[in-house]
Amino acid sequence: GFPCVIEAPDRSGERGVALAPDRQAVARAAADAVAESRNDYCLVEELVGGRVVTVNGFALDGALVPLTVTGREQAPPPAFGAPLAHVWPAALERPDVDAVVRVAATAADALEVRSGPVTAQVLLPPNGSPLLAKLSARTGGGHDPELCRVALGVDLAHLARDAALGRPGASGA
């Protein structure tokens, strides 16, 4: 159905992401996404709508430790997918926070992310359960690591570096 989201799956910063309202727009958006992709494919996804929440955490021995859960203020049309701001803490009730974190943790486990940074975007549709939009085994874009350091005193950038060097948790906060 339409509208749908076309995305280059291996890019960050919302490059290669477009909203396609009809079949003709899909062809154009797919060509743009493939041109932006490091590979020769793109994702075509149903537009679910609702709120976007970002979970930034760290996997330790296969368990996701959530750090920041932020709400996302989206840019107005014609922009699509570009965040204007991440709001911490997210304006969510505790059960919604728990559900969003559970979705991110389940996805990280399914992808066998055992050690290192994790960032996930989870959709909260108006009527339904949270849905995973994407998960990456890296720190979040923008200033997510800086927010984590300032808000929680946890230096996610240093944790990520240590994990890459085989020393997860060595430098801590």
Accessible surface in RSA format (square Angstrom, percent):
REM  Atomic radii and reference values for relative SASA: ProtOr
REM  Chains: A
REM  Algorithm: Lee & Richards
REM  Probe-radius: 1.40
REM  Slices: 20
REM RES _ NUM      All-atoms   Total-Side   Main-Chain    Non-polar    All polar
REM                ABS   REL    ABS   REL    ABS   REL    ABS   REL    ABS   REL
RES GLY A   1   100.53 124.0   0.00   N/A 100.53 124.0  42.05 115.4  58.49 131.0
RES PHE A   2    90.55  45.3  55.17  34.2  35.38  92.1  55.70  33.8  34.85  99.7
RES PRO A   3    54.83  40.0  52.14  47.5   2.69   9.8  52.14  43.0   2.69  16.7
RES CYS A   4     6.50   4.9   6.50   7.2   0.00   0.0   3.46   8.8   3.04   3.3
RES VAL A   5    16.02  10.5  16.02  14.5   0.00   0.0  16.02  13.9   0.00   0.0
RES ILE A   6     0.26   0.1   0.12   0.1   0.14   0.3   0.12   0.1   0.14   0.4
RES GLU A   7    16.46   9.4  16.46  12.5   0.00   0.0   1.17   2.3  15.29  12.5
RES ALA A   8     0.66   0.6   0.00   0.0   0.66   1.5   0.00   0.0   0.66   1.7
RES PRO A   9    49.74  36.2  16.98  15.5  32.76 119.1  19.64  16.2  30.09 187.0
RES ASP A  10    36.13  25.3  22.19  22.1  13.94  33.0  32.80  77.2   3.34   3.3
RES ARG A  11    53.34  22.4  34.16  17.4  19.18  45.7   2.27   3.1  51.08  31.0
RES SER A  12    47.68  40.3  42.26  56.4   5.42  12.5  19.07  40.6  28.61  40.1
RES GLY A  13    67.48  83.2   0.00   N/A  67.48  83.2  39.13 107.4  28.35  63.5
RES GLU A  14    40.22  23.1  24.43  18.5  15.80  37.6  11.43  22.1  28.80  23.5
RES ARG A  15   110.36  46.3 103.80  52.9   6.56  15.6  51.79  70.8  58.57  35.5
RES GLY A  16    19.22  23.7   0.00   N/A  19.22  23.7  10.09  27.7   9.14  20.5
RES VAL A  17    27.85  18.3   7.30   6.6  20.55  49.5   7.30   6.3  20.55  55.7
RES ALA A  18    32.95  30.3  30.23  46.6   2.72   6.2  32.95  46.4   0.00   0.0
RES LEU A  19    69.92  38.9  50.61  36.2  19.31  48.5  50.61  35.5  19.31  52.0
RES ALA A  20     0.04   0.0   0.00   0.0   0.04   0.1   0.04   0.1   0.00   0.0
RES PRO A  21    84.26  61.4  70.44  64.2  13.82  50.2  70.70  58.4  13.56  84.3
RES ASP A  22    66.56  46.6  65.76  65.5   0.80   1.9  30.62  72.1  35.94  35.8
RES ARG A  23   185.10  77.7 179.72  91.6   5.39  12.8  70.96  97.0 114.14  69.2
RES GLN A  24   137.40  76.8 130.15  95.1   7.25  17.3  40.95  87.2  96.44  73.1
RES ALA A  25     9.65   8.9   8.41  13.0   1.24   2.8   8.66  12.2   0.98   2.6
RES VAL A  26    31.56  20.8  31.56  28.6   0.00   0.0  31.56  27.4   0.00   0.0
RES ALA A  27    67.42  62.0  53.63  82.8  13.80  31.4  61.23  86.2   6.19  16.4
RES ARG A  28   151.74  63.7 145.44  74.1   6.30  15.0  77.06 105.3  74.68  45.3
RES ALA A  29     9.14   8.4   4.83   7.5   4.31   9.8   7.49  10.5   1.65   4.4
RES ALA A  30    23.46  21.6  23.26  35.9   0.20   0.5  23.46  33.0   0.00   0.0
RES ALA A  31    63.88  58.7  48.32  74.6  15.56  35.4  57.67  81.2   6.21  16.5
RES ASP A  32    97.97  68.6  92.13  91.7   5.84  13.8  26.24  61.8  71.73  71.5
RES ALA A  33     1.41   1.3   0.99   1.5   0.42   1.0   1.04   1.5   0.37   1.0
RES VAL A  34    56.16  37.0  51.94  47.0   4.22  10.2  51.94  45.1   4.22  11.4
RES ALA A  35    88.24  81.1  49.34  76.1  38.90  88.5  60.53  85.2  27.71  73.4
RES GLU A  36    62.75  36.0  54.42  41.2   8.33  19.8   5.73  11.1  57.03  46.6
RES SER A  37    14.23  12.0   0.00   0.0  14.23  32.8   0.00   0.0  14.23  19.9
RES ARG A  38   162.32  68.2 124.74  63.6  37.58  89.5  61.16  83.6 101.16  61.3
RES ASN A  39    73.02  50.4  56.24  54.4  16.78  40.4  12.23  29.4  60.79  58.8
RES ASP A  40   123.98  86.8 103.20 102.7  20.78  49.1  37.13  87.4  86.84  86.6
RES TYR A  41   110.81  51.7 107.07  60.9   3.73   9.7  78.38  58.9  32.43  40.0
RES CYS A  42    28.94  21.9   9.36  10.4  19.58  46.0   0.00   0.0  28.94  31.2
RES LEU A  43    73.92  41.2  72.24  51.7   1.69   4.2  73.92  51.9   0.00   0.0
RES VAL A  44    88.16  58.0  56.88  51.5  31.28  75.4  56.88  49.4  31.28  84.8
RES GLU A  45    57.77  33.2  51.56  39.0   6.22  14.8  34.39  66.5  23.39  19.1
RES GLU A  46   136.06  78.1 116.13  87.9  19.94  47.5  39.15  75.7  96.91  79.1
RES LEU A  47    60.66  33.8  43.99  31.5  16.67  41.9  44.26  31.1  16.40  44.1
RES VAL A  48    50.33  33.1  25.97  23.5  24.36  58.7  29.35  25.5  20.98  56.9
RES GLY A  49    32.08  39.6   0.00   N/A  32.08  39.6  30.29  83.1   1.80   4.0
RES GLY A  50    44.95  55.4   0.00   N/A  44.95  55.4  13.36  36.7  31.58  70.7
RES ARG A  51   117.72  49.4 111.97  57.1   5.75  13.7  64.61  88.3  53.12  32.2
RES VAL A  52    23.10  15.2  19.39  17.6   3.71   8.9  19.39  16.9   3.71  10.1
RES VAL A  53     0.53   0.4   0.53   0.5   0.00   0.0   0.53   0.5   0.00   0.0
RES THR A  54     4.75   3.4   4.75   4.8   0.00   0.0   4.53   6.1   0.22   0.3
RES VAL A  55     0.38   0.3   0.31   0.3   0.07   0.2   0.31   0.3   0.07   0.2
RES ASN A  56     0.73   0.5   0.73   0.7   0.00   0.0   0.00   0.0   0.73   0.7
RES GLY A  57     0.13   0.2   0.00   N/A   0.13   0.2   0.00   0.0   0.13   0.3
RES PHE A  58     5.11   2.6   5.11   3.2   0.00   0.0   5.11   3.1   0.00   0.0
RES ALA A  59     0.80   0.7   0.80   1.2   0.00   0.0   0.80   1.1   0.00   0.0
RES LEU A  60    76.16  42.4  73.38  52.5   2.78   7.0  73.61  51.7   2.55   6.9
RES ASP A  61   148.01 103.7 112.57 112.0  35.44  83.8  39.23  92.3 108.78 108.5
RES GLY A  62    18.40  22.7   0.00   N/A  18.40  22.7   4.44  12.2  13.96  31.3
RES ALA A  63    60.50  55.6  54.41  84.0   6.09  13.9  60.50  85.2   0.00   0.0
RES LEU A  64    24.11  13.4   0.90   0.6  23.21  58.3   0.90   0.6  23.21  62.5
RES VAL A  65    62.04  40.8  60.71  55.0   1.33   3.2  62.04  53.9   0.00   0.0
RES PRO A  66    56.27  41.0  41.83  38.1  14.44  52.5  41.86  34.6  14.41  89.5
RES LEU A  67    34.15  19.0  17.62  12.6  16.53  41.5  17.88  12.6  16.27  43.8
RES THR A  68     0.30   0.2   0.18   0.2   0.12   0.3   0.12   0.2   0.18   0.3
RES VAL A  69    17.83  11.7  13.96  12.6   3.87   9.3  13.96  12.1   3.87  10.5
RES THR A  70     0.68   0.5   0.68   0.7   0.00   0.0   0.47   0.6   0.20   0.3
RES GLY A  71    10.57  13.0   0.00   N/A  10.57  13.0  10.57  29.0   0.00   0.0
RES ARG A  72    28.34  11.9   8.05   4.1  20.30  48.3   0.75   1.0  27.59  16.7
RES GLU A  73    94.03  54.0  88.92  67.3   5.11  12.2  34.52  66.8  59.50  48.6
RES GLN A  74    72.33  40.4  51.93  38.0  20.40  48.6  39.55  84.2  32.78  24.9
RES ALA A  75    17.44  16.0   8.57  13.2   8.87  20.2   8.57  12.1   8.87  23.5
RES PRO A  76    90.13  65.7  81.94  74.7   8.20  29.8  87.63  72.4   2.50  15.5
RES PRO A  77   120.16  87.6 100.97  92.0  19.18  69.7 101.37  83.7  18.79 116.8
RES PRO A  78   142.03 103.5 113.26 103.2  28.77 104.6 119.28  98.5  22.75 141.4
RES ALA A  79    45.22  41.6  28.17  43.5  17.05  38.8  39.28  55.3   5.94  15.7
RES PHE A  80    63.04  31.5  47.62  29.5  15.42  40.1  49.08  29.8  13.96  39.9
RES GLY A  81    11.63  14.3   0.00   N/A  11.63  14.3   8.98  24.6   2.66   6.0
RES ALA A  82    35.94  33.0  35.77  55.2   0.17   0.4  35.77  50.4   0.17   0.4
RES PRO A  83    49.00  35.7  29.55  26.9  19.44  70.7  29.55  24.4  19.44 120.8
RES LEU A  84   119.33  66.5  85.15  60.9  34.18  85.9  88.09  61.9  31.23  84.1
RES ALA A  85    40.86  37.6  32.53  50.2   8.32  18.9  40.83  57.5   0.03   0.1
RES HIS A  86    59.94  32.8  34.53  24.0  25.42  65.0  25.49  26.3  34.45  40.1
RES VAL A  87    61.98  40.8  58.98  53.4   3.01   7.2  61.98  53.9   0.00   0.0
RES TRP A  88    96.53  38.7  70.05  33.9  26.48  62.2  63.15  33.7  33.38  54.2
RES PRO A  89    90.80  66.2  84.94  77.4   5.85  21.3  84.94  70.1   5.85  36.4
RES ALA A  90     9.99   9.2   0.32   0.5   9.67  22.0   0.32   0.5   9.67  25.6
RES ALA A  91    83.64  76.9  60.05  92.7  23.59  53.7  72.77 102.5  10.87  28.8
RES LEU A  92    27.45  15.3   0.42   0.3  27.03  67.9   5.53   3.9  21.92  59.0
RES GLU A  93   129.97  74.6 126.40  95.6   3.57   8.5  45.41  87.8  84.57  69.0
RES ARG A  94   158.06  66.4 149.66  76.3   8.39  20.0  64.10  87.6  93.96  56.9
RES PRO A  95    94.65  69.0  86.25  78.6   8.41  30.6  91.01  75.1   3.64  22.6
RES ASP A  96    59.57  41.7  59.55  59.3   0.03   0.1   1.76   4.1  57.81  57.7
RES VAL A  97    22.50  14.8  22.50  20.4   0.00   0.0  22.50  19.6   0.00   0.0
RES ASP A  98    56.62  39.7  52.01  51.8   4.61  10.9  15.47  36.4  41.15  41.0
RES ALA A  99    17.54  16.1  16.63  25.7   0.91   2.1  17.00  23.9   0.54   1.4
RES VAL A 100     0.00   0.0   0.00   0.0   0.00   0.0   0.00   0.0   0.00   0.0
RES VAL A 101    24.29  16.0  24.29  22.0   0.00   0.0  24.29  21.1   0.00   0.0
RES ARG A 102   145.50  61.1 142.74  72.8   2.77   6.6  70.20  95.9  75.30  45.6
RES VAL A 103    34.01  22.4  29.17  26.4   4.83  11.6  32.79  28.5   1.22   3.3
RES ALA A 104     0.01   0.0   0.01   0.0   0.00   0.0   0.01   0.0   0.00   0.0
RES ALA A 105    32.54  29.9  28.42  43.9   4.11   9.4  28.82  40.6   3.71   9.8
RES THR A 106    91.47  65.1  85.26  86.4   6.22  14.8  68.61  92.2  22.86  34.6
RES ALA A 107    13.27  12.2   6.63  10.2   6.64  15.1  12.99  18.3   0.28   0.7
RES ALA A 108     3.13   2.9   3.13   4.8   0.00   0.0   3.13   4.4   0.00   0.0
RES ASP A 109    77.00  53.9  72.00  71.7   5.00  11.8  14.58  34.3  62.42  62.3
RES ALA A 110    78.47  72.2  44.26  68.3  34.21  77.8  55.54  78.2  22.93  60.8
RES LEU A 111   114.78  63.9  90.48  64.7  24.30  61.1  94.40  66.3  20.38  54.8
RES GLU A 112   123.97  71.2 109.33  82.7  14.65  34.9  21.93  42.4 102.05  83.3
RES VAL A 113    19.09  12.6  12.99  11.8   6.10  14.7  18.14  15.8   0.94   2.6
RES ARG A 114   116.99  49.1 113.11  57.7   3.88   9.2  60.82  83.1  56.17  34.0
RES SER A 115    55.75  47.1  30.71  41.0  25.04  57.7  29.61  63.1  26.14  36.6
RES GLY A 116     2.83   3.5   0.00   N/A   2.83   3.5   2.83   7.8   0.00   0.0
RES PRO A 117    17.06  12.4  16.82  15.3   0.23   0.8  16.82  13.9   0.23   1.5
RES VAL A 118     0.77   0.5   0.27   0.2   0.50   1.2   0.27   0.2   0.50   1.4
RES THR A 119    12.33   8.8  11.54  11.7   0.79   1.9   7.23   9.7   5.10   7.7
RES ALA A 120     1.03   0.9   0.03   0.0   1.00   2.3   1.03   1.4   0.00   0.0
RES GLN A 121    30.99  17.3  30.96  22.6   0.03   0.1   3.92   8.3  27.07  20.5
RES VAL A 122     0.00   0.0   0.00   0.0   0.00   0.0   0.00   0.0   0.00   0.0
RES LEU A 123    33.85  18.8  33.85  24.2   0.00   0.0  33.85  23.8   0.00   0.0
RES LEU A 124    22.37  12.5  18.53  13.3   3.84   9.7  18.71  13.1   3.66   9.8
RES PRO A 125    20.56  15.0  11.39  10.4   9.17  33.3  11.39   9.4   9.17  57.0
RES PRO A 126   107.34  78.2  69.28  63.2  38.06 138.4  82.50  68.1  24.84 154.4
RES ASN A 127   145.96 100.7 112.96 109.2  33.00  79.5  38.01  91.5 107.95 104.3
RES GLY A 128    57.97  71.5   0.00   N/A  57.97  71.5  30.59  83.9  27.39  61.3
RES SER A 129    81.82  69.1  70.46  94.0  11.37  26.2  33.65  71.7  48.17  67.5
RES PRO A 130    27.64  20.1  18.98  17.3   8.66  31.5  18.98  15.7   8.66  53.8
RES LEU A 131    79.77  44.4  77.86  55.7   1.91   4.8  79.77  56.0   0.00   0.0
RES LEU A 132    71.96  40.1  43.64  31.2  28.32  71.2  43.64  30.6  28.32  76.2
RES ALA A 133    35.56  32.7  14.01  21.6  21.55  49.0  20.32  28.6  15.24  40.4
RES LYS A 134    55.72  27.2  49.66  30.5   6.06  14.4  46.20  41.6   9.52  10.1
RES LEU A 135    26.42  14.7   2.08   1.5  24.34  61.2   2.14   1.5  24.28  65.3
RES SER A 136    28.11  23.8  22.29  29.7   5.82  13.4  11.87  25.3  16.24  22.7
RES ALA A 137    69.09  63.5  37.33  57.6  31.76  72.3  37.33  52.6  31.76  84.1
RES ARG A 138    91.26  38.3  88.80  45.3   2.46   5.8  56.67  77.5  34.59  21.0
RES THR A 139    33.60  23.9  29.49  29.9   4.11   9.8   5.34   7.2  28.27  42.7
RES GLY A 140     6.67   8.2   0.00   N/A   6.67   8.2   1.03   2.8   5.64  12.6
RES GLY A 141    43.20  53.3   0.00   N/A  43.20  53.3  35.11  96.3   8.09  18.1
RES GLY A 142    70.09  86.4   0.00   N/A  70.09  86.4  35.27  96.8  34.82  78.0
RES HIS A 143   138.01  75.4 132.46  92.1   5.55  14.2  96.85  99.8  41.16  47.9
RES ASP A 144     6.96   4.9   6.59   6.6   0.37   0.9   0.43   1.0   6.53   6.5
RES PRO A 145    19.00  13.8  17.26  15.7   1.74   6.3  17.62  14.6   1.38   8.5
RES GLU A 146    73.07  42.0  72.26  54.7   0.81   1.9  33.30  64.4  39.77  32.5
RES LEU A 147    48.26  26.9  42.70  30.5   5.56  14.0  47.46  33.3   0.79   2.1
RES CYS A 148     0.00   0.0   0.00   0.0   0.00   0.0   0.00   0.0   0.00   0.0
RES ARG A 149   109.83  46.1 104.89  53.5   4.94  11.8  33.17  45.3  76.65  46.5
RES VAL A 150   117.55  77.3  88.35  80.0  29.19  70.3  94.58  82.2  22.97  62.3
RES ALA A 151    31.66  29.1   1.84   2.8  29.82  67.8   8.81  12.4  22.85  60.5
RES LEU A 152    74.15  41.3  42.63  30.5  31.52  79.2  49.91  35.1  24.25  65.2
RES GLY A 153    41.23  50.8   0.00   N/A  41.23  50.8  29.96  82.2  11.27  25.2
RES VAL A 154    32.74  21.5  32.74  29.6   0.00   0.0  32.74  28.4   0.00   0.0
RES ASP A 155    20.90  14.6  20.81  20.7   0.09   0.2   4.07   9.6  16.82  16.8
RES LEU A 156     0.33   0.2   0.32   0.2   0.01   0.0   0.32   0.2   0.01   0.0
RES ALA A 157    50.64  46.6  43.31  66.8   7.32  16.7  45.08  63.5   5.56  14.7
RES HIS A 158    79.67  43.5  79.67  55.4   0.00   0.0  43.00  44.3  36.67  42.7
RES LEU A 159    15.41   8.6  15.41  11.0   0.00   0.0  15.41  10.8   0.00   0.0
RES ALA A 160    20.50  18.9  16.13  24.9   4.38  10.0  16.61  23.4   3.89  10.3
RES ARG A 161   106.37  44.7  98.83  50.4   7.55  18.0  62.10  84.9  44.27  26.8
RES ASP A 162     0.50   0.3   0.50   0.5   0.00   0.0   0.00   0.0   0.50   0.5
RES ALA A 163    21.52  19.8   5.31   8.2  16.22  36.9   5.57   7.8  15.96  42.3
RES ALA A 164    90.26  83.0  47.43  73.2  42.83  97.4  59.82  84.2  30.44  80.6
RES LEU A 165   109.11  60.8  80.86  57.9  28.25  71.0  86.68  60.9  22.44  60.4
RES GLY A 166    60.86  75.1   0.00   N/A  60.86  75.1  32.48  89.1  28.38  63.6
RES ARG A 167   116.69  49.0 109.83  56.0   6.85  16.3  55.11  75.3  61.57  37.3
RES PRO A 168    61.87  45.1  41.06  37.4  20.82  75.7  41.06  33.9  20.82 129.4
RES GLY A 169    36.94  45.6   0.00   N/A  36.94  45.6  16.75  46.0  20.19  45.2
RES ALA A 170    69.86  64.2  26.13  40.3  43.72  99.5  38.62  54.4  31.23  82.7
RES SER A 171    48.04  40.6  21.15  28.2  26.89  61.9  30.85  65.7  17.19  24.1
RES GLY A 172    26.40  32.6   0.00   N/A  26.40  32.6  25.65  70.4   0.75   1.7
RES ALA A 173    91.95  84.5  38.08  58.8  53.87 122.5  51.66  72.7  40.29 106.7
END  Absolute sums over single chains surface
CHAIN  1 A     9420.2       7049.9       2370.3       5545.7       3874.5
END  Absolute sums over all chains
TOTAL          9420.2       7049.9       2370.3       5545.7       3874.5
